Amino acid sequence: MSKLGKLGARLHHGEVGYDFIKNRKIWYGISILITITAIVGLAVRGLHMGIEFQGGAVFTSPKNMSASVSQAETYAEEASGHDAIVQKLGDGSLRIQIAGIDTDKSDQIKDDLAKDLKVDSEKINADLVGPSWGDQIANKAWQGLGIFMVLVVIYLAIAFEWRMALAAFVALIHDITITTGIYALVGFEVTPGTVIGLLTILGYSLYDTVVVFDSLKEQTKDITKQTRWTYSEIANRSINSTLVRSINTTVVALLPVGGLLFIGGGVLGAGMLNDISLSLFVGLAAGAYSSIFIATPLVADLKEAEPQMKALKKRVLAKRAQAGVKGEAVEGPVTDEPYDDEPEDAAAAVVGPRNQPASRNRGRGRPSGKRR
């Protein structure tokens, strides 16, 4: 078995672990700082919306153009009177995007570009998007995102409980805010591919979150019938038991997306891949982070505020204090057997190293031999 596999098995069985819940304030602080940075980026720089949302025109020149990107930008801005975005494609052609122009003027702009680039006007391909169509696309995108969020909250509230649904919703907002903030900071264009990427990464984020929630739901069944572990401690066990699985799925997903972003968009110059690959790359990383460091600790905070969980915590601490007075182990190695007042499956919710206990029936057995 590989070292990572051994580590995953030890995490799953509670032999080792990291206290995510105890350090939740650190993770909350990091997330708040990143989110504020993203919001500032959105407020200062804003999102660079593509022509699919604003309306405009995209002109594609013939292959192997001698003009540079900066020269083409100057020609396009002079011809249209609007800002232009120019990308040099892998075959040497130029993709010139001008947003917010009147489509009636596209023919004149095309002729001016052909003259400046010294090519035949008929060899320049023009794709036009009207402003009303752009508004419809934008509205549909927001509607799709809103419907997705509502359905997710309803499903999680039914399948688990409203606290988990709320925590998952906060994690999703966290992921969306960070991803859109990165888009604003780097200046990448927002296209329908970006929206598709956002919806995709929300699905990945929910996948990791639901895996942890499912483990947490199973391990906290009949939690109030035992006095050994608090809700937060069992929540921490759930994170640790699924940690390697979450890391593996995230890394496997990030590798091809990173290839699209850094090799396809950066090295090969296929700039059109940037819009979807950036949202996938940032969103996958943020989703993995939020499912571990935000969603589950937030559920633990919400549950610990309940009267039942407060009473359970008092009983657990009282029993540990009593065990400490008697000289018994309080926070030492834990066993696979539940206490007398615990359900049997409560033993699955332990945190810390496991050792086999000494027999509880020692001295109670009947001696061997015949009865007299």
Stockholm file with secondary structure:
# STOCKHOLM 1.0

chainA/1-372         MSKLGKLGARLHHGEVGYDFIKNRKIWYGISILITITAIVGLAVRGLHMGIEFQGGAVFTSPKNMSASVSQAETYAEEASGHDAIVQKLGDGSLRIQIAGIDTDKSDQIKDDLAKDLKVDSEKINADLVGPSWGDQIANKAWQGLGIFMVLVVIYLAIAFEWRMALAAFVALIHDITITTGIYALVGFEVTPGTVIGLLTILGYSLYDTVVVFDSLKEQTKDITKQTRWTYSEIANRSINSTLVRSINTTVVALLPVGGLLFIGGGVLGAGMLNDISLSLFVGLAAGAYSSIFIATPLVADLKEAEPQMKALKKRVLAKRAQAGVKGEAVEGPVTDEPYDDEPEDAAAAVVGPRNQPASRNRGRGRPSGKRR
#=GR chainA/1-372 SS CCHHHHHHHHHHTTSSCCCTTTTHHHHHHHHHHHHHHHHHHHHHTCCEECHHHHCEEEEECCSSCCSCHHHHHHHHHHHHSSCEEEEECTTSCEEEEEESCCGGGHHHHHHHHHHHHTSCGGGSEEEEECHHHHHHHHHHHHHHHHHHHHHHHHHHHHHTCHHHHHHHHHHHHHHHHHHHHHHHHHTCEECHHHHHHHHHHHHHHHHHHHHHHHHHHHHTTTGGGCSSCCHHHHHHHHHHHTHHHHHHHHHHHHHHHHIIIIIIIIISCCGGGHHHHHHHHHHHHHHHHHIIIIIHHHHHHHHHTSHHHHHHHHHHHHHHHHHHHTTCCSSSCBCSSCCTTSCGGGGGGCCSCBCCCCCTTTTTSCCSSCCC
#=GC SS_cons         CCHHHHHHHHHHTTSSCCCTTTTHHHHHHHHHHHHHHHHHHHHHTCCEECHHHHCEEEEECCSSCCSCHHHHHHHHHHHHSSCEEEEECTTSCEEEEEESCCGGGHHHHHHHHHHHHTSCGGGSEEEEECHHHHHHHHHHHHHHHHHHHHHHHHHHHHHTCHHHHHHHHHHHHHHHHHHHHHHHHHTCEECHHHHHHHHHHHHHHHHHHHHHHHHHHHHTTTGGGCSSCCHHHHHHHHHHHTHHHHHHHHHHHHHHHHIIIIIIIIISCCGGGHHHHHHHHHHHHHHHHHIIIIIHHHHHHHHHTSHHHHHHHHHHHHHHHHHHHTTCCSSSCBCSSCCTTSCGGGGGGCCSCBCCCCCTTTTTSCCSSCCC
//
